[in-house]
């Protein structure tokens, strides 16, 4: 297990280095007139030179790259050109916002998908058809329209939740919940259908297996067979699908954070990209790749732990 | 790039500037007692403040910066100049020495005194600051002659210096932290508000609390000002409708209709920007035809400004042929008859200049120009000018223009509230990449810069007249913005943009 783990960690680190290096040379090497863009149209060439010097952009690109790598190794990702905030500090302050929405959304997705999958597989017939139709509709329904409708109803008309902004949990758990529940629900919509279909399919397969027939012949209750035995065995593919969805939620958070003006990782990344805030862009890239690597590692280890064949391969 | 978006958002919509504000005299404000003591003003900004260090502020909307830092001179809502940190100021007869008398008894929020030494230190920082250096380029020395007097020496008379000192170049910070790294995020000033670190998350929300020691604290009724950074216009609209924000701006009255009359007050702001064609290659370096004033005049004659304003902007007024604010003293109504829409006369001038068959020109296509490109191609095409629009990413626009890639381009330039500043801005940087001037223009500008106050408006009108008659530009529109505020807030649209929160007052019942 340890060599397997070390191989995966090593591959992850190589991936991080490659992706961040590509991002670095594509952005810093693109000769984007950052200082000119920051200072605006009437700034003189001398002003631009001063700012380029202050930002370190007048150094050779390799020197800038190794300076950045040196900083990363010391936990310093640089400072945002546009907010003057250290990137590490910015990511640390924005991560709780994104995690609040993503974790809540993941929980909603998991609970509703499991319920839909289990009920659909167990009941079959009309109930299954209705639930599948519901899943399909939520899958194809544009989240943006749902977001607009929900904001209008719950934030503007009923004033039950805020239309924009985030309240930290430590400041007020109620207001925290109010600020993240709508984004979390909207973020869940697309994922529920896919996960429910996966769980339902796996469960239907499991329920047709011999061991289920044996359990029934022994008089084990249907609920116990369904939830204790079949669902557990069917959870493998569902777990993989859910893990991938969890990673994609971070990407989808960009869209949802923008609509609700949530100061999370997504809006930070979006802002950094449209501003060409190079240190912030690289910080977001590094964090994003790191997240994918860690999640893949967790999935690999879990799969390896469950199935020795994976470890051997 | 966001800086571009920020600036262009401020100037390009020909509409949106209502949140840009100006300070005004204590006497001209509503009663501060009308506000409950804990009342909070909720505002939004489309982009976060860049850097609070003196001389390094970037971005269009300086409300936050000018709330934590006081400026040497203030500009009232209606554009008048009043004392700020400098209670009085006086020019020498040759207009090359400016003496500032510093107000007594002020202190920074770190308790350091706001005296002549502190003012000198801030001005010296601004003289080398990347954002302010060119604004103050005519200043040669700054010295404290005693504890409450600062003497500013100029290399030449410069009428834009006083307006500059009402904005970010005139901001005064505590000398102990002027160049400290911490000043980027933790400003120490003597302004009407203090940035509350505990309730501020950089890039997300900025909270100001009232500075009780400010010399004019009574004029600021709000105990707290919270500014949320919201880039998305729909999110701003939702926040307004749900009651989370007190004020915003929209492009036109049609958009303002989404805010119910019973809950919101709407109104027009003074023009925020002038948009049009910048005919920058007046020496004919890349577009030889533009060296001929007859061609530049023909371009002006070929543009149907009123039609563009009416059909593309949706406004009945605002068409202009001048680069200064229609509300300012420099604007000349009589000049509006110069270069009226007349295609036949334009064709005749083109023929006279030897361009009867017209000529080809390439202009940069940006998100700002996009909606105007078709009509401009059509109207210029009517006199034989064949326009090719070359798509330029925003981040490359300034560099391409400064690299003299284009002889002319469409753009907006923001109006500051000072004609002297605006005329200078249009002859600087991106707006004059070929550094065009003429002995006559230099003489007119020098006369305006050194004119006594009573004669300055006349002198700047002469500069404006020269620019119009020589067709330096082909201005098209100077659009008004539209502000929207909640009923319990009273907003007085300021002439000057980029000041502090003084125009916001609680509505009197």
Boltz contact constraints between the chains, C-beta under 6 A:
constraints:
  - contact:
      token1: [A, 32]
      token2: [B, 395]
      max_distance: 6.0
  - contact:
      token1: [A, 33]
      token2: [B, 399]
      max_distance: 6.0
  - contact:
      token1: [A, 36]
      token2: [B, 398]
      max_distance: 6.0
  - contact:
      token1: [A, 37]
      token2: [B, 1]
      max_distance: 6.0
  - contact:
      token1: [A, 37]
      token2: [B, 3]
      max_distance: 6.0
  - contact:
      token1: [A, 37]
      token2: [B, 4]
      max_distance: 6.0
  - contact:
      token1: [A, 37]
      token2: [B, 395]
      max_distance: 6.0
  - contact:
      token1: [A, 38]
      token2: [B, 3]
      max_distance: 6.0
  - contact:
      token1: [A, 38]
      token2: [B, 58]
      max_distance: 6.0
  - contact:
      token1: [A, 40]
      token2: [B, 7]
      max_distance: 6.0
  - contact:
      token1: [A, 41]
      token2: [B, 429]
      max_distance: 6.0
  - contact:
      token1: [A, 41]
      token2: [B, 430]
      max_distance: 6.0
  - contact:
      token1: [A, 42]
      token2: [B, 425]
      max_distance: 6.0
  - contact:
      token1: [A, 42]
      token2: [B, 428]
      max_distance: 6.0
  - contact:
      token1: [A, 42]
      token2: [B, 429]
      max_distance: 6.0
  - contact:
      token1: [A, 43]
      token2: [B, 429]
      max_distance: 6.0
  - contact:
      token1: [A, 44]
      token2: [B, 134]
      max_distance: 6.0
  - contact:
      token1: [A, 47]
      token2: [B, 130]
      max_distance: 6.0
  - contact:
      token1: [A, 47]
      token2: [B, 133]
      max_distance: 6.0
  - contact:
      token1: [A, 47]
      token2: [B, 134]
      max_distance: 6.0
  - contact:
      token1: [A, 50]
      token2: [B, 130]
      max_distance: 6.0
  - contact:
      token1: [A, 51]
      token2: [B, 130]
      max_distance: 6.0
  - contact:
      token1: [A, 82]
      token2: [B, 2]
      max_distance: 6.0
  - contact:
      token1: [A, 82]
      token2: [B, 50]
      max_distance: 6.0
  - contact:
      token1: [A, 83]
      token2: [B, 48]
      max_distance: 6.0
  - contact:
      token1: [A, 83]
      token2: [B, 202]
      max_distance: 6.0
  - contact:
      token1: [A, 83]
      token2: [B, 203]
      max_distance: 6.0
  - contact:
      token1: [A, 84]
      token2: [B, 51]
      max_distance: 6.0
  - contact:
      token1: [A, 84]
      token2: [B, 184]
      max_distance: 6.0
  - contact:
      token1: [A, 84]
      token2: [B, 185]
      max_distance: 6.0
  - contact:
      token1: [A, 85]
      token2: [B, 202]
      max_distance: 6.0
  - contact:
      token1: [A, 93]
      token2: [B, 201]
      max_distance: 6.0
  - contact:
      token1: [A, 151]
      token2: [B, 238]
      max_distance: 6.0
  - contact:
      token1: [A, 155]
      token2: [B, 242]
      max_distance: 6.0
  - contact:
      token1: [A, 156]
      token2: [B, 241]
      max_distance: 6.0
  - contact:
      token1: [A, 156]
      token2: [B, 242]
      max_distance: 6.0
  - contact:
      token1: [A, 162]
      token2: [B, 244]
      max_distance: 6.0
  - contact:
      token1: [A, 163]
      token2: [B, 238]
      max_distance: 6.0
  - contact:
      token1: [A, 163]
      token2: [B, 239]
      max_distance: 6.0
  - contact:
      token1: [A, 163]
      token2: [B, 242]
      max_distance: 6.0
  - contact:
      token1: [A, 164]
      token2: [B, 235]
      max_distance: 6.0
  - contact:
      token1: [A, 164]
      token2: [B, 239]
      max_distance: 6.0
  - contact:
      token1: [A, 258]
      token2: [B, 232]
      max_distance: 6.0
  - contact:
      token1: [A, 261]
      token2: [B, 230]
      max_distance: 6.0
  - contact:
      token1: [A, 261]
      token2: [B, 235]
      max_distance: 6.0
  - contact:
      token1: [A, 263]
      token2: [B, 204]
      max_distance: 6.0
  - contact:
      token1: [A, 274]
      token2: [B, 2]
      max_distance: 6.0
  - contact:
      token1: [A, 275]
      token2: [B, 1]
      max_distance: 6.0
  - contact:
      token1: [A, 275]
      token2: [B, 2]
      max_distance: 6.0
  - contact:
      token1: [A, 276]
      token2: [B, 1]
      max_distance: 6.0
  - contact:
      token1: [A, 276]
      token2: [B, 395]
      max_distance: 6.0
